[in-house]
């Protein structure tokens, strides 16, 4: 992997489009490209352009005050540019980590402040560019682009800053970026998990309530079906009993009236016969008076009997009407009973909690509890009155019945007296009136039989009236609670003829209706709300599980990255220490240099007590540099001279390049402070490292130019823009050979 091409347009002094080609020599050696030119020609702007396209955000490192300063500002002979653009092409010939044969990174900045990045002509973010360069092994802020004044920064930096520099040099930048991204994702996932769990905790109580309500609505369908079946049986059996009872009562009425009619006809026939005999056989005035009195008693008894039948009918109707159809106890009454039970229970708890128990008080509360629960249970069940129970009677009707009974008893007594007198008369007139008396006896018998038939007809009419009243109440209850069954009553009566009715059907129907009345207060739209809430709860639960899995996976990834960073850091540090010591001795011709790890220390308060412990797996917090030039004893780098500091920095940078070779390194006049002898050493070291790393060197040093394979010259044109002149020294050598 190497830097193949650099295109600059509108960046600082490069007003027009300028292209620099960087290619290995014929042997495949990455080589050294030198960029030379007089001061102020803009040659260092090439290093700034490479740093800028790699995503540098520090205006100080770019030698500018604001971002707009990197755009060509124009001269008296040339207008200013509207944008700055740098395109860097990296040839990925080994494809070790990235499956791309060519990587083209472009950055543009417009005067309105709009900035954009592209990777292979696709829009990208700064974070994407930084991660891609880290995967390529190109350090953005360390040794890949070393500008003027940056050589000494490694030495004067703090141990912590120096560690960050080395971490990037060790190639840990990509892992640190991945770790930081994982940490950001972990924080975001934990925040999302907290928010999701908070929402779940908020909607769970509502979902529980909705579950109960939906279950009740689901139970309603089951209750309605059960109630429908019970009502079909109950009303079918009831209607069949009423219809059969009415048919039987009508049959009795018809039979009794038919018999009464027959007996009346027979009595009238006997009366005509008796009249004929009385005309043929004169009777005394006494007998006629007795006969008239007996007829009067019979007529009065008939009137009293009719009155009795009317009163009995009135009594029966009142009794039937008193048999009110049951109705479910209202919900408010149930709640009142339950409230009373709760109050009695509270009173019992209060009595039991007293230091000195009062048995009488507890017994009274228990008695009241039993009475309230018994009353509530009886009101909830409320079965129909038993047939054996004696219905309440109307006092007025009973008084009239009593008076009627006395009058009928008086008539019966009077009739018996008259009959007794007539019997005496008959005995006297037995021989003469024997046949007349026989007819009279038969007439009396027929009339008694007619009266008996009339009485039976009256009783049957009472039964019929009772069934009709029961029918009216039955239909009223049916229309109130199950009007849908009214049209199919006859069919139900036939269907349930063979099926027995349940013994507790009435109480069960009452309980089902009460439950349905209670459930009826639930809005059916609650099902939609339940489904939406359940769907949201399930979605959030799934998201919660996904977030937990994601958090667990991120924690594993972070742990693996920590292990990788720690392992590579330790390995690279040991190698860097060895290479630094070797390059230091090579540059200085002796002496000693080493890198020292600084372990983190626990935080202590003013009294020296440990506030924050250092974790056991914590790595070192910084790196210190100790050097001893030949013939000297000090190790503090602050005591080095300016030249020694420059050589030490170069030795450290060369050690980094040898430890973790970067695809290319840009050196911007890092050899400016070296004398001729050290310049040659520096050029030799760079040349030895050029087999693995491509170097782009901005220099004035002849020794460095001598090691270069390509030479770019930068000049300043009359219009104030930088221009490039390239020379490939390999071809120059061939031309000299031909001469």
C-alpha positions in Angstrom: 0.0 0.0 0.0 1.5 3.4 -1.0 0.5 7.0 -1.9 0.1 7.0 -5.6 -1.4 10.4 -6.5 -2.2 13.7 -4.9 -4.5 16.3 -6.5 -4.6 19.9 -5.1 -6.9 22.7 -6.3 -7.7 25.9 -4.5 -5.8 24.9 -1.4 -3.7 27.7 0.0 -1.2 28.8 -2.7 -2.2 26.0 -5.1 -4.8 28.0 -7.0 -4.9 25.9 -10.1 -5.2 22.1 -10.2 -1.9 20.5 -9.4 -1.2 16.8 -9.6 1.7 15.0 -7.9 2.4 11.4 -8.8 4.1 9.1 -6.3 5.1 5.7 -7.8 7.7 3.0 -6.8 10.8 2.7 -8.9 11.4 -0.1 -11.4 12.5 -2.5 -8.7 9.3 -2.0 -6.7 11.0 0.0 -4.0 8.7 2.6 -2.4 11.5 5.1 -2.5 11.8 8.7 -1.4 10.1 11.7 -3.1 11.7 15.0 -2.2 10.0 18.3 -2.5 12.3 21.3 -2.8 11.9 25.0 -3.4 12.7 28.4 -2.1 11.2 29.7 1.1 7.6 30.9 0.6 7.1 28.9 -2.6 4.4 26.8 -0.9 6.2 23.5 -0.7 5.1 22.9 2.9 1.5 23.4 1.7 1.8 20.0 0.1 2.3 18.4 3.6 -0.6 20.5 4.9 -2.8 19.3 2.0 -2.1 15.7 2.9 -2.8 16.3 6.5 -6.0 18.2 5.6 -7.4 15.5 3.3 -6.7 13.0 6.1 -9.2 14.9 8.2 -7.1 17.2 10.3 -9.3 19.7 12.2 -6.7 21.7 14.1 -6.2 25.0 12.3 -2.9 25.5 14.3 -1.4 22.4 12.7 -2.6 23.6 9.3 -0.9 27.0 10.0 -4.3 28.8 9.7 -6.6 30.7 12.0 -9.9 29.7 10.5 -11.1 27.0 8.1 -11.6 29.6 5.3 -7.9 30.4 5.4 -7.1 27.1 3.6 -8.9 28.3 0.4 -6.8 30.3 -2.0 -7.4 33.9 -1.1 -6.3 35.5 -4.4 -3.7 38.0 -5.4 -3.6 41.2 -7.4 -3.2 39.2 -10.5 -5.5 36.2 -9.7 -9.0 36.0 -8.3 -9.6 34.0 -5.2 -11.0 30.5 -5.3 -14.5 29.5 -4.3 -13.4 26.2 -2.8 -10.5 24.1 -1.8 -10.2 20.5 -2.8 -7.6 17.8 -2.2 -7.9 14.3 -3.6 -5.5 11.6 -2.3 -5.2 8.2 -4.1 -3.8 5.3 -2.2 -2.8 2.1 -4.1 -3.7 -1.0 -2.1 -1.5 -3.5 -3.8 -1.4 -6.0 -1.0 -5.0 -5.8 0.2 -4.0 -7.0 3.6 -6.9 -5.5 5.7 -9.1 -3.7 3.2 -10.6 -5.4 0.1 -10.2 -2.4 -2.2 -7.6 -2.2 -4.9 -7.6 1.6 -4.8 -8.7 4.1 -2.1 -9.5 7.6 -3.2 -10.2 10.1 -0.4 -11.4 13.6 -1.2 -12.2 16.6 0.9 -13.8 19.8 -0.2 -14.4 23.1 1.6 -16.5 25.9 0.2 -16.4 29.6 1.3 -19.9 29.3 2.8 -18.5 26.9 5.3 -20.0 23.7 3.7 -17.5 20.8 3.9 -17.7 17.3 2.5 -15.8 14.1 2.4 -15.8 11.3 -0.2 -14.3 7.8 -0.3 -14.2 6.4 -3.7 -16.6 9.1 -4.9 -19.1 8.1 -2.3 -20.2 10.6 0.5 -18.5 9.8 3.8 -18.2 11.1 7.3 -15.0 12.3 9.0 -15.4 9.3 11.4 -15.5 6.9 8.4 -12.3 8.5 6.9 -10.5 8.3 10.3 -11.4 4.6 10.7 -10.4 3.8 7.1 -7.0 5.4 7.5 -6.5 3.6 10.8 -7.3 0.3 9.1 -4.7 1.2 6.5 -2.2 1.8 9.2 -1.9 5.6 8.4 -1.7 7.7 11.5 -3.7 10.9 11.2 -2.1 13.0 14.0 1.3 11.3 14.7 4.2 10.4 12.5 2.5 9.9 9.1 2.7 13.6 8.5 5.5 15.3 10.6 5.6 19.1 10.0 7.8 21.9 11.0 8.3 22.1 14.7 6.6 18.8 15.3 9.9 16.9 15.7 10.5 18.3 19.1 6.9 17.9 20.3 7.3 14.3 21.2 10.1 15.1 23.6 8.4 18.1 25.3 5.0 16.4 25.5 3.7 15.0 28.8 3.9 11.3 29.5 0.2 10.9 28.8 0.3 12.8 25.5 3.4 10.8 24.5 1.5 7.6 25.2 -1.3 8.7 22.9 1.3 9.5 20.2 2.8 6.0 20.6 -0.6 4.3 20.7 -1.3 5.8 17.3 2.1 4.9 16.1 1.7 1.3 17.2 -1.3 1.0 14.9 -3.8 0.9 17.8 -5.7 3.8 16.4 -8.2 1.6 14.6 -8.8 -0.5 17.7 -9.2 2.6 19.8 -11.7 4.1 17.4 -13.6 0.8 17.3 -13.5 0.8 21.1 -14.7 4.4 21.3 -17.5 3.6 18.9 -18.4 0.6 20.9 -18.4 2.7 24.1 -20.6 5.3 22.4 -23.0 2.6 21.2 -22.9 1.0 24.7 -23.8 4.3 26.3 -26.6 4.8 23.8 -27.8 1.3 24.2 -27.9 1.7 28.0 -29.8 5.0 27.7 -32.3 3.4 25.3 -32.6 0.4 27.6 -33.3 2.7 30.5 -35.9 4.6 28.6 -37.5 1.4 27.2 -37.6 -0.2 30.7 -39.2 3.0 32.1 -41.8 3.0 29.4 -42.5 -0.7 30.0 -42.8 0.0 33.8 -45.3 2.7 32.9 -47.5 0.7 30.6 -47.4 -2.6 32.5 -50.0 -1.6 35.1 -52.3 -0.3 32.4 -51.8 -3.6 30.4 -52.7 -5.6 33.5 -55.9 -3.7 33.9 -56.7 -4.0 30.2 -56.0 -7.8 30.4 -58.5 -8.1 33.2 -61.1 -6.1 31.3 -60.5 -8.0 28.1 -60.8 -11.3 30.0 -64.1 -10.1 31.3 -65.3 -9.2 27.8 -64.2 -12.7 26.7 -66.0 -14.2 29.7 -69.1 -12.3 28.6 -69.3 -14.3 25.4 -69.1 -17.5 27.5 -71.6 -16.2 30.0 -74.0 -15.1 27.3 -73.8 -18.5 25.7 -74.4 -20.3 29.0 -77.2 -17.8 29.9 -78.8 -18.4 26.5 -78.8 -22.1 26.9 -80.2 -21.9 30.5 -82.9 -19.4 29.4 -83.9 -21.6 26.5 -84.4 -24.5 29.0 -86.0 -22.4 31.7 -88.4 -20.5 29.5 -89.1 -23.6 27.4 -90.1 -25.6 30.4 -92.0 -22.7 31.9 -94.0 -22.1 28.7 -94.7 -25.8 28.3 -96.0 -26.0 31.9 -98.2 -22.9 31.5 -99.6 -24.1 28.2 -100.4 -27.6 29.5 -101.9 -26.1 32.7 -104.1 -23.8 30.7 -105.2 -26.6 28.4 -106.0 -28.8 31.4 -107.9 -26.0 33.1 -109.9 -25.2 30.0 -110.8 -28.9 29.6 -112.0 -29.0 33.2 -114.1 -25.8 32.7 -115.6 -27.2 29.5 -116.4 -30.6 31.1 -117.9 -29.0 34.3 -120.0 -26.6 32.3 -121.2 -29.4 30.0 -122.1 -31.5 33.0 -123.8 -28.5 34.6 -125.9 -27.9 31.5 -126.9 -31.6 31.4 -127.9 -31.5 35.1 -129.8 -28.2 34.6 -131.8 -29.7 31.7 -132.6 -32.8 33.8 -133.7 -30.6 36.7 -135.9 -28.5 34.5 -137.5 -31.6 33.1 -138.2 -32.8 36.7 -139.6 -29.4 37.5 -142.1 -29.6 34.7 -143.0 -33.1 35.8 -143.4 -31.9 39.3 -145.5 -29.0 38.2 -147.8 -31.3 36.3 -148.2 -33.6 39.3 -148.8 -30.6 41.6 -151.6 -29.5 39.3 -153.1 -33.0 39.3 -152.7 -33.5 43.1 -153.6 -30.3 45.1 -151.4 -29.7 48.0 -152.0 -27.8 51.1 -151.0 -24.2 51.7 -148.4 -25.2 54.3 -146.6 -27.5 51.8 -146.7 -24.8 49.2 -145.2 -22.3 51.6 -142.5 -24.7 52.5 -141.9 -25.3 48.8 -141.6 -21.6 48.1 -139.3 -21.1 51.1 -137.1 -24.0 49.9 -137.0 -22.5 46.4 -136.1 -19.1 47.9 -133.3 -20.7 49.9 -132.0 -22.5 46.9 -132.1 -19.3 44.9 -130.3 -17.4 47.7 -127.7 -20.3 48.0 -127.1 -20.0 44.2 -126.5 -16.2 44.6 -124.2 -16.9 47.6 -122.4 -19.5 45.6 -121.8 -17.1 42.7 -120.5 -14.6 45.1 -118.3 -17.2 46.7 -116.9 -18.1 43.3 -116.2 -14.5 42.5 -114.4 -14.0 45.8 -112.4 -17.2 45.4 -111.4 -16.1 41.9 -110.4 -12.7 43.3 -108.3 -14.4 46.0 -106.7 -16.8 43.5 -105.8 -13.9 41.1 -104.4 -11.9 44.0 -102.3 -14.9 45.0 -101.0 -15.5 41.5 -100.2 -11.9 41.1 -98.3 -12.0 44.3 -96.1 -14.5 42.8 -93.8 -11.9 41.2 -91.2 -13.1 38.7 -87.7 -12.8 40.2 -85.3 -10.1 39.0 -81.6 -9.8 39.6 -80.5 -7.7 42.5 -79.2 -4.2 41.2 -75.4 -3.7 41.3 -75.8 -0.7 43.7 -77.5 -3.0 46.3 -74.7 -5.6 45.9 -72.1 -2.8 46.4 -73.9 -1.5 49.5 -73.9 -5.0 51.0 -70.2 -5.5 50.2 -69.5 -2.0 51.7 -71.3 -3.0 54.9 -69.3 -6.2 55.1 -66.1 -4.2 54.7 -67.1 -1.8 57.5 -68.0 -4.7 59.8 -64.6 -6.4 59.0 -62.8 -3.1 59.8 -64.8 -2.9 63.1 -63.8 -6.6 63.9 -60.1 -5.8 63.1 -60.3 -2.8 65.4 -61.9 -4.8 68.2 -59.3 -7.6 67.8 -56.4 -5.1 67.9 -57.4 -3.7 71.3 -55.1 -4.6 74.2 -58.1 -6.0 76.1 -60.5 -8.0 74.1 -64.3 -7.5 74.6 -66.0 -10.9 73.9 -69.4 -9.3 73.8 -68.4 -6.7 71.2 -66.6 -9.3 69.0 -69.7 -11.6 69.3 -72.0 -8.7 68.3 -69.8 -7.8 65.3 -69.6 -11.5 64.2 -73.4 -11.8 64.5 -73.8 -8.6 62.4 -71.4 -10.0 59.8 -73.3 -13.3 59.6 -76.6 -11.4 59.3 -75.3 -9.1 56.5 -73.7 -11.9 54.5 -76.8 -14.1 54.9 -79.1 -11.3 53.8 -76.9 -10.5 50.8 -76.7 -14.2 49.8 -80.5 -14.6 50.0 -81.0 -11.4 48.0 -78.5 -12.5 45.3 -80.1 -16.0 45.0 -83.7 -14.9 45.4 -85.4 -18.1 44.3 -89.1 -18.1 43.3 -91.5 -18.8 46.1 -92.1 -22.4 47.0 -95.6 -23.8 46.0 -96.1 -24.9 49.6 -95.8 -21.3 51.0 -99.1 -19.7 51.9 -99.4 -16.4 49.9 -100.5 -13.3 51.7 -104.3 -12.7 51.4 -106.3 -9.5 51.0 -108.0 -8.7 54.4 -111.1 -7.3 52.6 -111.5 -10.4 50.6 -111.1 -12.5 53.7 -113.7 -10.5 55.6 -116.2 -10.9 52.7 -115.4 -14.6 52.6 -116.1 -14.9 56.3 -119.4 -13.0 56.0 -120.3 -15.2 53.0 -119.5 -18.3 55.0 -121.8 -17.2 57.8 -124.6 -16.4 55.3 -124.1 -19.8 53.5 -124.2 -21.5 56.9 -127.4 -19.7 57.7 -128.9 -20.6 54.3 -127.8 -24.2 54.8 -129.4 -24.2 58.3 -132.6 -22.7 57.0 -132.7 -25.1 54.1 -132.1 -28.0 56.4 -135.0 -26.8 58.6 -137.3 -26.4 55.6 -136.2 -29.7 54.3 -136.8 -31.3 57.7 -140.3 -29.8 57.8 -140.9 -30.9 54.2 -139.7 -34.4 55.2 -142.2 -34.3 58.1 -144.9 -33.2 55.7 -143.9 -35.8 53.3 -144.1 -38.5 55.9 -147.6 -37.3 56.6 -148.5 -37.2 53.0 -146.3 -40.2 52.1 -149.1 -42.3 51.0 -150.7 -39.6 49.0 -147.6 -37.8 47.8 -145.1 -40.5 47.6 -144.4 -40.1 43.9 -144.3 -36.3 44.2 -141.7 -36.5 46.9 -139.6 -38.9 44.8 -139.6 -36.4 42.0 -138.8 -33.7 44.4 -135.9 -35.7 45.8 -134.6 -36.4 42.3 -135.0 -32.7 41.5 -133.0 -31.7 44.6 -130.3 -34.3 43.6 -130.0 -32.9 40.1 -129.8 -29.4 41.4 -127.1 -30.4 43.8 -125.2 -32.2 41.0 -125.6 -29.1 38.9 -124.3 -27.0 41.7 -121.3 -29.4 42.1 -120.6 -29.1 38.4 -120.9 -25.3 38.7 -118.4 -25.4 41.6 -116.0 -27.5 39.6 -116.3 -25.1 36.7 -115.6 -22.2 39.1 -112.5 -24.0 40.5 -111.3 -24.7 37.0 -111.8 -21.1 36.0 -109.8 -20.0 39.0 -107.0 -22.4 37.9 -107.3 -21.0 34.4 -107.1 -17.4 35.6 -104.0 -18.3 37.7 -102.3 -19.8 34.7 -103.2 -16.7 32.5 -101.8 -14.4 35.2 -98.7 -16.5 35.4 -98.5 -16.4 31.6 -98.7 -12.6 31.6 -95.9 -12.4 34.2 -93.9 -15.0 32.4 -94.1 -13.1 29.1 -93.3 -9.8 30.8 -90.2 -11.3 32.3 -89.3 -12.8 29.0 -89.7 -9.5 27.1 -87.5 -7.8 29.7 -84.6 -10.3 29.8 -84.8 -12.6 26.7 -87.2 -11.0 24.2 -85.3 -12.8 21.4 -86.9 -16.1 22.6 -90.5 -14.9 22.4 -91.1 -15.9 18.8 -89.7 -19.4 19.3 -91.4 -20.3 22.6 -93.6 -22.9 21.1 -90.6 -24.6 19.5 -88.7 -24.4 22.7 -91.6 -26.0 24.6 -91.4 -29.0 22.2 -87.6 -29.1 22.2 -87.1 -29.2 26.0 -90.0 -31.6 26.6 -87.7 -34.6 27.2 -84.8 -32.6 28.7 -84.9 -32.1 32.5 -84.3 -28.5 33.8 -81.4 -27.9 36.2 -82.4 -27.6 39.8 -80.4 -24.4 40.3 -81.2 -22.9 36.9 -83.0 -19.9 38.4 -80.2 -18.9 40.8 -77.6 -19.5 38.0 -79.5 -17.3 35.6 -79.7 -14.6 38.2 -75.9 -14.8 38.8 -75.1 -14.7 35.1 -77.4 -11.7 34.5 -75.7 -9.9 37.4 -72.3 -10.7 36.0 -73.3 -9.5 32.6 -74.8 -6.4 34.0 -71.4 -5.7 35.7 -69.4 -6.5 32.6 -71.7 -4.4 30.5 -70.0 -1.3 31.9 -66.8 -2.1 30.0 -66.3 -0.2 26.7 -65.8 -2.7 23.8 -63.2 -0.3 22.4 -61.0 -1.4 25.3 -60.1 -4.5 23.1 -58.5 -2.2 20.6 -56.6 -0.3 23.2 -55.5 -3.6 24.8 -54.3 -4.9 21.4 -52.4 -1.7 20.8 -50.9 -1.6 24.3 -50.0 -5.3 24.1 -48.4 -4.8 20.7 -46.4 -1.9 22.0 -45.4 -3.8 25.2 -44.3 -6.9 23.2 -42.4 -4.6 20.8 -40.7 -2.8 23.7 -40.0 -6.2 25.4 -38.4 -7.4 22.2 -36.4 -4.2 21.9 -35.3 -4.6 25.6 -34.1 -8.1 24.9 -32.3 -6.9 21.8 -30.7 -4.1 23.7 -29.6 -6.4 26.5 -28.1 -8.7 23.9 -26.5 -5.7 22.2 -25.1 -4.5 25.5 -23.7 -7.9 26.3 -22.2 -8.2 22.8 -20.7 -4.7 23.0 -19.2 -5.5 26.4 -17.6 -8.6 24.9 -16.3 -6.6 22.0 -14.9 -3.9 24.3 -13.2 -6.5 26.5 -11.7 -8.2 23.4 -10.5 -4.8 22.1 -9.0 -4.0 25.5 -7.2 -7.3 25.4 -6.0 -6.7 21.8 -4.9 -3.1 22.6 -3.1 -4.2 25.7 -1.3 -7.1 24.1 -0.3 -5.2 21.0 0.7 -2.2 23.1 3.0 -4.3 25.3 4.6 -6.1 22.3 5.0 -2.9 20.3 6.4 -1.0 23.3 9.2 -3.6 23.8 10.1 -3.5 20.2 10.0 0.3 20.1 12.3 0.5 23.1 14.8 -1.8 21.4 14.6 0.1 18.1 14.9 3.5 19.8 18.0 2.4 21.6 19.5 1.1 18.4 18.8 4.2 16.3 20.0 6.5 19.1 23.3 4.7 19.3 23.5 4.8 15.5 22.9 8.5 15.2 24.9 9.5 18.3 27.6 6.9 17.8 27.0 5.5 21.2 25.2 6.4 24.4 22.0 4.9 25.7 18.3 5.6 25.3 15.2 3.8 26.6 11.5 4.2 27.1 10.1 3.8 30.6 6.4 3.0 31.4 4.8 5.2 34.1 2.3 3.2 36.1 -0.9 5.0 37.3 -1.2 6.1 40.9 -4.3 6.0 43.0 -6.0 9.3 43.8 -5.5 10.5 47.4 -7.1 13.3 49.4 -5.3 16.0 51.3 -4.7 13.7 54.2 -3.1 11.1 52.0 -5.9 8.6 52.1 -6.7 6.7 48.9 -9.9 8.0 47.3 -9.8 6.0 44.0 -8.0 2.7 43.7 -6.2 1.7 40.6 -7.8 -1.3 38.8 -5.6 -4.4 38.7 -6.0 -4.6 34.9 -5.2 -0.9 34.3 -2.3 -0.4 31.9 0.4 2.2 32.2 -0.7 5.8 32.1 2.3 7.4 30.3 5.7 7.0 28.8 8.9 8.7 29.9 12.1 9.0 27.8 15.5 8.6 29.3 18.6 9.3 27.2 22.3 9.5 27.9 24.4 10.9 25.0 28.0 9.6 24.6 30.3 11.1 27.3 27.5 12.4 29.5 25.7 11.0 32.5 22.3 12.8 32.7 19.1 11.1 31.6 16.7 14.0 31.6 15.8 15.0 28.1 15.3 18.6 29.3 19.1 18.9 29.5 19.7 18.1 25.9 20.9 20.8 23.5 18.8 21.8 20.5 20.8 19.6 18.1 20.7 16.7 20.5 16.9 17.1 20.9 16.4 17.1 17.1 18.6 13.9 16.8 16.8 12.2 19.6 13.4 13.0 18.0 14.6 11.7 14.7 15.9 8.5 16.4 12.5 8.1 18.1 10.6 8.7 14.8 12.8 6.2 12.9 12.3 3.7 15.7 8.5 4.1 15.3 8.8 3.6 11.5 10.8 0.5 12.0 8.4 -0.9 14.7 5.2 -0.3 12.8 5.9 0.8 9.2 3.4 3.2 7.8 2.4 3.0 4.1 3.8 6.5 3.7 5.4 9.2 5.8 5.5 12.9 5.0 8.5 14.8 6.6 8.3 18.5 6.4 11.8 20.0 6.9 12.5 17.8 9.9 16.3 17.8 9.0 16.5 21.6 8.9 18.4 21.8 12.3 20.9 19.1 11.4 24.5 19.7 10.4 26.0 18.1 7.3 27.2 15.0 9.1 23.9 14.3 10.9 22.1 15.1 7.7 23.9 12.3 5.9 23.1 9.9 8.8 19.5 11.0 8.6 19.4 10.5 4.9 20.9 7.0 5.2 18.4 6.0 7.8 15.5 7.2 5.8 16.9 5.4 2.7 17.2 2.2 4.7 13.6 2.4 5.8 12.3 3.2 2.3 12.1 -0.5 1.5 9.0 -0.7 3.7 7.8 2.8 3.9 7.2 5.4 1.2 8.7 8.8 2.2 7.6 12.3 0.9 10.3 14.7 2.3 10.1 18.5 2.1 13.8 19.5 2.5 16.6 21.8 1.6 19.2 19.2 2.5 21.3 18.0 -0.3 22.0 14.6 1.4 18.3 13.9 1.5 17.8 15.0 -2.1 20.6 12.7 -3.1 18.7 9.7 -1.7 15.4 10.7 -3.5 14.2 8.9 -6.6 11.7 11.6 -7.6 12.3 15.3 -7.1 9.5 17.9 -7.2 10.3 21.6 -7.4 7.9 24.2 -6.2 8.0 27.7 -7.4 5.9 30.8 -7.0 4.5 32.1 -10.3 3.8 35.8 -11.1 0.1 35.5 -10.3 0.9 34.3 -6.7 0.1 30.6 -7.2 2.5 27.7 -6.6 3.7 25.6 -9.5 5.2 22.1 -9.7 8.2 20.9 -11.7 9.0 17.2 -11.4 12.3 15.4 -12.1 12.6 11.6 -12.0 16.3 11.1 -11.0 16.4 7.6 -12.3 15.7 8.8 -15.8 18.3 11.6 -15.4 20.9 9.0 -14.5 20.0 7.0 -17.6 20.4 10.1 -19.8 23.8 10.8 -18.3 24.8 7.3 -19.0 23.9 7.7 -22.6 26.0 10.8 -22.9 
